[in-house]
């Protein structure tokens, strides 16, 4: 486990005392620093937006907290078994997936979570840019070490998609839809994207990275003008702000429950849950494979998560990768709101 920073240790003490005063001496002993150093740390927390009351002879009391994703805040009240076993927060990263890979190579634990307030080189599928402004969204990666063969790893995409969809519904009351295989939509606009990466050997998986990007409080002016397809944020959709802290705690709980279910029961329950958020079964779609385009009617998923497409000639095609867009009819033109933005 990574040693806690003074900031995290002070927050842990505040949460442990549940709104009562903590003496400066107690904080000083817990951190192994001077009272002057404690006063400086309290000042840094106040600069971050924490409201902390100080009373002579009584100490310090936490009055209110900002919408922060500091590990000590995320862990407060979090009751997961695997996911979030270790939480690493960064003000800025090039990419949470890139940092998670480094942690995986160094032996990081199953369930380790990497979060950044801002990404400078966030990536979506096929190397496309993921716009990552600070202070508004969730940019996270989860390191997993599942005891499964490499060919099953793509199914973990459904794990994170269901967890994100359930967290959105729990926090906002809005039921999203999923786009095969790795997007979450609100009214046909992308609100979240998932990017999984795997490190494996012939005999098995070393680790899998679940990259998760969710547009929570992004304003319309923060989306770039050159997006290929429409995007939105939960705030734009609902008209009100979203607590990033509450969202990430909900996400981790759902992800933990789904991951443990996978480990004990396999992927079938997760794929069934994903299909509950999928609304294209029985509908005509177009699949862009980059080198060719195929049209047909969606029949569902097979047992490993491949999209089953019934073509016009009656044959059944298993789609393992490609951009899926709905059609107005089996032979018609693509709809004006495709099911992908990148």
ChimeraX attribute file (.defattr): number of C-alpha atoms within 10 A of each C-alpha:
attribute: neighborCount
match mode: 1-to-1
recipient: residues
	/A:1	8
	/A:2	7
	/A:3	7
	/A:4	13
	/A:5	11
	/A:6	19
	/A:7	16
	/A:8	16
	/A:9	16
	/A:10	24
	/A:11	22
	/A:12	17
	/A:13	18
	/A:14	20
	/A:15	17
	/A:16	12
	/A:17	13
	/A:18	11
	/A:19	13
	/A:20	15
	/A:21	18
	/A:22	20
	/A:23	16
	/A:24	20
	/A:25	14
	/A:26	14
	/A:27	23
	/A:28	18
	/A:29	12
	/A:30	13
	/A:31	18
	/A:32	12
	/A:33	13
	/A:34	14
	/A:35	16
	/A:36	11
	/A:37	15
	/A:38	21
	/A:39	15
	/A:40	12
	/A:41	15
	/A:42	22
	/A:43	13
	/A:44	13
	/A:45	18
	/A:46	15
	/A:47	10
	/A:48	13
	/A:49	13
	/A:50	19
	/A:51	16
	/A:52	18
	/A:53	14
	/A:54	17
	/A:55	11
	/A:56	8
	/A:57	8
	/A:58	12
	/A:59	16
	/A:60	21
	/A:61	21
	/A:62	21
	/A:63	12
	/A:64	12
	/A:65	15
	/A:66	14
	/A:67	17
	/A:68	18
	/A:69	25
	/A:70	20
	/A:71	21
	/A:72	21
	/A:73	20
	/A:74	19
	/A:75	17
	/A:76	13
	/A:77	10
	/A:78	13
	/A:79	13
	/A:80	17
	/A:81	13
	/A:82	19
	/A:83	25
	/A:84	26
	/A:85	14
	/A:86	19
	/A:87	20
	/A:88	17
	/A:89	17
	/A:90	14
	/A:91	13
	/A:92	14
	/A:93	20
	/A:94	15
	/A:95	23
	/A:96	32
	/A:97	26
	/A:98	19
	/A:99	17
	/A:100	27
	/A:101	21
	/A:102	12
	/A:103	15
	/A:104	22
	/A:105	12
	/A:106	9
	/A:107	11
	/A:108	19
	/A:109	19
	/A:110	19
	/A:111	25
	/A:112	22
	/A:113	25
	/A:114	26
	/A:115	28
	/A:116	25
	/A:117	22
	/A:118	23
	/A:119	22
	/A:120	16
	/A:121	15
	/A:122	21
	/A:123	23
	/A:124	17
	/A:125	13
	/A:126	8
	/A:127	9
	/A:128	11
	/A:129	14
	/A:130	18
	/A:131	19
	/A:132	26
	/A:133	17
	/A:134	16
	/A:135	17
	/A:136	22
	/A:137	23
	/A:138	25
	/A:139	25
	/A:140	25
	/A:141	28
	/A:142	28
	/A:143	27
	/A:144	25
	/A:145	18
	/A:146	21
	/A:147	11
	/A:148	13
	/A:149	13
	/A:150	19
	/A:151	10
	/A:152	14
	/A:153	18
	/A:154	18
	/A:155	19
	/A:156	22
	/A:157	23
	/A:158	25
	/A:159	25
	/A:160	30
	/A:161	28
	/A:162	27
	/A:163	24
	/A:164	30
	/A:165	24
	/A:166	23
	/A:167	25
	/A:168	25
	/A:169	13
	/A:170	15
	/A:171	17
	/A:172	17
	/A:173	11
	/A:174	16
	/A:175	15
	/A:176	21
	/A:177	26
	/A:178	27
	/A:179	23
	/A:180	27
	/A:181	22
	/A:182	20
	/A:183	28
	/A:184	27
	/A:185	24
	/A:186	19
	/A:187	15
	/A:188	20
	/A:189	22
	/A:190	26
	/A:191	28
	/A:192	26
	/A:193	27
	/A:194	23
	/A:195	19
	/A:196	21
	/A:197	17
	/A:198	18
	/A:199	15
	/A:200	14
	/A:201	11
	/A:202	7
	/A:203	8
	/A:204	14
	/A:205	20
	/A:206	18
	/A:207	26
	/A:208	25
	/A:209	27
	/A:210	24
	/A:211	26
	/A:212	25
	/A:213	25
	/A:214	27
	/A:215	23
	/A:216	24
	/A:217	22
	/A:218	22
	/A:219	14
	/A:220	13
	/A:221	7
	/A:222	10
	/A:223	16
	/A:224	10
	/A:225	8
	/A:226	6
	/A:227	12
	/A:228	11
	/A:229	15
	/A:230	18
	/A:231	21
	/A:232	23
	/A:233	25
	/A:234	24
	/A:235	19
	/A:236	16
	/A:237	16
	/A:238	12
	/A:239	10
	/A:240	11
	/A:241	14
	/A:242	20
	/A:243	18
	/A:244	21
	/A:245	18
	/A:246	17
	/A:247	20
	/A:248	20
	/A:249	22
	/A:250	20
	/A:251	22
	/A:252	25
	/A:253	20
	/A:254	21
	/A:255	26
	/A:256	22
	/A:257	16
	/A:258	22
	/A:259	25
	/A:260	15
	/A:261	15
	/A:262	17
	/A:263	12
	/A:264	9
	/A:265	11
	/A:266	14
	/A:267	22
	/A:268	16
	/A:269	14
	/A:270	23
	/A:271	21
	/A:272	16
	/A:273	18
	/A:274	25
	/A:275	19
	/A:276	12
	/A:277	19
	/A:278	16
	/A:279	13
	/A:280	20
	/A:281	16
	/A:282	13
	/A:283	16
	/A:284	23
	/A:285	29
	/A:286	25
	/A:287	18
	/A:288	15
	/A:289	14
	/A:290	8
	/A:291	5
	/A:292	8
	/A:293	12
	/A:294	16
	/A:295	23
	/A:296	26
	/A:297	22
	/A:298	22
	/A:299	16
	/A:300	18
	/A:301	19
	/A:302	13
	/A:303	12
	/A:304	15
	/A:305	24
	/A:306	18
	/A:307	22
	/A:308	19
	/A:309	27
	/A:310	19
	/A:311	16
	/A:312	13
	/A:313	7
	/A:314	9
	/A:315	9
	/A:316	15
	/A:317	15
	/A:318	13
	/A:319	19
	/A:320	14
	/A:321	13
	/A:322	17
	/A:323	20
	/A:324	23
	/A:325	21
	/A:326	24
	/A:327	21
	/A:328	13
	/A:329	15
	/A:330	17
	/A:331	13
	/A:332	13
	/A:333	12
	/A:334	17
	/A:335	14
	/A:336	11
	/A:337	15
	/A:338	21
	/A:339	25
	/A:340	22
	/A:341	18
	/A:342	19
